[in-house]
Amino acid sequence: MILRLLASAAVVGAVITSPAVLHTATPLNAAPPLANVTFNLDPAHTMVQFKVRHLGLSIVTGRFATFTGAFQLDPATGAASNATISIDVASINTDNERRNAHLKSSDFFAADSFPKITFVSTGIQKLAGNKYKVNGNLTMRGVTKPVTLDGELAGTRQTPRGWLAALSLTGTVKRKDYGLMWDRVTEGVAVVSDDITLQIDAEATEAKAAP
């Protein structure tokens, strides 16, 4: 009798300690972790602008009407990567037709020979809060140079049509580094500053996979 009781206890102990039954159940309603979402810039809600000083005094603002761009973002963590933008130089507009034509000419962007301005990120560092440092290569007039842009994520929102994200990028480059060498001087002051401030204020929509 004692032997039978010991044998039964051994079987019960083996079942209790068996690795096959020691596990943690996963809740059936657990939400899957968010992954990177690909976003495309929405041209109707995005401004791509630049600013230069005229005669060292006033600021002239120009914008580009035609562009495409995309980036990846994890809405849960804010981690971002793979930002790109391609700008159609011929779409430049400074609200002055004569100035627009001059900017498209070989004195500046040489739009016929170099129709695109592009930026491709090489690394995006998330800082405190909603701030970012966006490193990448800017190509303008056939010259490619590394630049760093300051980024800010205004926020994200999930809608019935997918995710939305709003963000801004800004940075300063020297136009002569890219071959925009026109350099007229009036009374010892440059007509157009060498420094160009780039500003992108964007709304982007979640890219949908092709059916």
C-alpha positions as CSV (number, residue, x, y, z in Angstrom):
1,M,0.0,0.0,0.0
2,I,2.8,2.4,0.9
3,L,4.5,1.6,-2.3
4,R,1.4,2.5,-4.3
5,L,1.0,5.8,-2.5
6,L,4.7,6.7,-3.2
7,A,4.3,5.8,-6.9
8,S,1.2,8.0,-7.2
9,A,2.9,10.9,-5.5
10,A,5.8,10.6,-7.9
11,V,3.5,10.8,-10.9
12,V,1.7,13.9,-9.6
13,G,5.0,15.6,-8.9
14,A,6.3,14.9,-12.3
15,V,3.2,16.4,-13.9
16,I,3.4,19.5,-11.8
17,T,7.1,20.2,-12.5
18,S,7.0,19.1,-16.2
19,P,8.2,21.9,-18.5
20,A,5.4,21.0,-20.9
21,V,2.8,22.4,-18.5
22,L,4.8,25.3,-16.9
23,H,3.9,28.2,-19.3
24,T,2.3,31.7,-19.2
25,A,-0.8,32.1,-21.2
26,T,-0.9,35.0,-23.8
27,P,-4.1,37.0,-23.5
28,L,-6.3,36.5,-26.5
29,N,-7.0,40.3,-26.8
30,A,-3.4,41.4,-26.5
31,A,-2.6,44.2,-29.1
32,P,0.3,43.4,-31.4
33,P,3.3,45.8,-31.0
34,L,3.4,48.7,-33.5
35,A,6.1,48.6,-36.2
36,N,7.5,51.2,-38.5
37,V,4.8,52.8,-40.6
38,T,5.8,54.3,-44.0
39,F,4.4,57.8,-44.6
40,N,4.2,59.8,-47.8
41,L,4.2,63.6,-47.8
42,D,0.8,65.1,-48.6
43,P,1.4,67.9,-51.1
44,A,-1.9,69.6,-50.2
45,H,-0.8,70.0,-46.6
46,T,3.0,70.4,-47.0
47,M,5.2,73.5,-47.6
48,V,8.7,73.2,-48.9
49,Q,10.4,76.6,-48.5
50,F,13.7,78.4,-48.5
51,K,14.7,81.9,-47.2
52,V,17.6,84.2,-48.2
53,R,18.5,87.7,-47.2
54,H,18.4,90.5,-49.8
55,L,21.0,93.2,-49.5
56,G,21.7,91.9,-46.0
57,L,18.4,93.2,-44.8
58,S,15.0,91.8,-45.8
59,I,14.2,88.1,-46.1
60,V,12.9,86.7,-49.4
61,T,10.9,83.5,-49.1
62,G,10.5,81.0,-52.0
63,R,8.7,77.7,-52.2
64,F,8.6,74.6,-54.4
65,A,5.1,73.5,-55.5
66,T,6.1,70.0,-56.8
67,F,7.8,67.4,-54.7
68,T,7.6,63.9,-53.3
69,G,8.8,62.5,-50.0
70,A,8.5,59.6,-47.6
71,F,9.8,58.5,-44.2
72,Q,9.3,55.7,-41.7
73,L,8.1,56.2,-38.2
74,D,7.0,54.1,-35.3
75,P,4.0,55.9,-33.8
76,A,4.4,54.1,-30.5
77,T,8.1,55.1,-29.8
78,G,8.7,58.0,-32.2
79,A,11.7,56.2,-33.8
80,A,12.2,57.5,-37.3
81,S,14.3,56.4,-40.3
82,N,14.6,56.4,-44.1
83,A,13.6,60.0,-44.9
84,T,13.7,61.1,-48.5
85,I,12.5,64.0,-50.6
86,S,12.8,64.9,-54.3
87,I,12.0,68.5,-55.4
88,D,11.2,69.7,-58.9
89,V,13.3,72.8,-59.3
90,A,11.2,74.2,-62.1
91,S,8.3,74.5,-59.6
92,I,10.1,77.3,-57.7
93,N,8.0,80.4,-56.9
94,T,9.0,83.6,-55.1
95,D,5.9,85.6,-56.3
96,N,8.0,87.4,-58.9
97,E,8.3,85.9,-62.4
98,R,11.5,87.7,-63.3
99,R,13.2,86.5,-60.1
100,N,11.8,83.0,-60.7
101,A,13.3,82.9,-64.1
102,H,16.7,84.1,-62.8
103,L,16.7,81.4,-60.1
104,K,16.1,78.7,-62.7
105,S,18.9,80.0,-64.8
106,S,22.6,78.9,-64.8
107,D,23.3,81.7,-62.3
108,F,21.6,79.7,-59.6
109,F,19.8,76.3,-59.9
110,A,20.3,75.6,-63.6
111,A,17.0,73.8,-63.7
112,D,17.3,72.6,-67.3
113,S,20.5,70.7,-66.4
114,F,19.7,69.8,-62.8
115,P,16.0,69.4,-62.6
116,K,15.9,67.9,-59.1
117,I,17.0,68.7,-55.6
118,T,17.1,65.6,-53.4
119,F,17.7,64.7,-49.7
120,V,18.3,61.2,-48.4
121,S,18.7,60.6,-44.7
122,T,21.7,58.7,-43.4
123,G,20.6,58.6,-39.8
124,I,17.9,60.1,-37.6
125,Q,18.6,60.6,-33.9
126,K,15.6,61.0,-31.6
127,L,16.3,63.6,-28.9
128,A,14.3,64.6,-25.8
129,G,10.6,65.0,-26.3
130,N,9.6,65.4,-29.9
131,K,12.9,66.7,-31.3
132,Y,15.2,65.0,-33.8
133,K,18.6,65.4,-35.5
134,V,18.3,64.3,-39.1
135,N,21.6,63.6,-40.9
136,G,21.6,63.1,-44.6
137,N,23.0,64.0,-48.1
138,L,21.6,67.0,-49.9
139,T,22.1,67.1,-53.7
140,M,21.6,70.4,-55.5
141,R,22.9,71.4,-58.9
142,G,24.7,68.0,-59.1
143,V,26.7,68.5,-55.9
144,T,26.1,66.2,-52.9
145,K,27.1,67.3,-49.4
146,P,26.2,66.0,-45.9
147,V,23.8,68.2,-43.9
148,T,22.1,68.1,-40.6
149,L,18.5,69.2,-40.2
150,D,16.6,70.0,-37.0
151,G,13.3,68.0,-36.8
152,E,10.2,68.3,-34.7
153,L,7.3,65.8,-34.7
154,A,4.1,67.8,-34.0
155,G,2.2,64.5,-33.5
156,T,0.5,61.4,-35.0
157,R,-3.1,60.4,-35.2
158,Q,-4.8,57.2,-36.3
159,T,-7.8,57.7,-38.5
160,P,-10.1,55.3,-40.3
161,R,-8.0,55.9,-43.4
162,G,-4.7,55.1,-41.6
163,W,-2.1,57.0,-39.7
164,L,-1.3,60.8,-40.1
165,A,1.9,62.5,-38.9
166,A,2.8,66.2,-38.8
167,L,6.4,67.3,-38.7
168,S,8.8,70.1,-39.5
169,L,12.4,70.2,-40.7
170,T,14.8,73.2,-40.8
171,G,18.4,73.8,-41.5
172,T,20.9,76.2,-43.2
173,V,23.3,75.5,-46.0
174,K,25.6,77.7,-48.1
175,R,24.5,78.0,-51.7
176,K,28.0,78.5,-53.0
177,D,28.9,75.0,-51.7
178,Y,26.5,73.7,-54.3
179,G,27.7,75.8,-57.2
180,L,25.1,78.6,-57.0
181,M,27.9,81.2,-57.5
182,W,26.1,84.3,-58.6
183,D,27.6,87.0,-56.4
184,R,26.6,90.6,-57.3
185,V,27.5,93.2,-54.8
186,T,25.9,96.6,-54.3
187,E,27.7,99.1,-52.2
188,G,29.8,96.4,-50.6
189,V,26.8,94.2,-49.7
190,A,25.9,90.9,-51.4
191,V,22.6,91.2,-53.2
192,V,21.7,87.6,-52.2
193,S,23.1,86.0,-49.1
194,D,25.2,82.9,-49.2
195,D,23.2,81.3,-46.4
196,I,20.0,79.6,-47.4
197,T,17.5,78.5,-44.7
198,L,15.5,75.4,-45.7
199,Q,12.1,74.9,-44.1
200,I,9.7,72.0,-44.6
201,D,6.4,71.9,-42.7
202,A,4.7,68.6,-43.6
203,E,1.7,66.5,-43.1
204,A,2.1,62.9,-44.2
205,T,-0.3,60.0,-44.7
206,E,0.2,56.3,-44.2
207,A,1.3,54.6,-47.4
208,K,-1.0,51.8,-48.4
209,A,0.3,48.5,-49.9
210,A,-0.8,47.8,-53.4
211,P,-3.7,45.4,-53.7
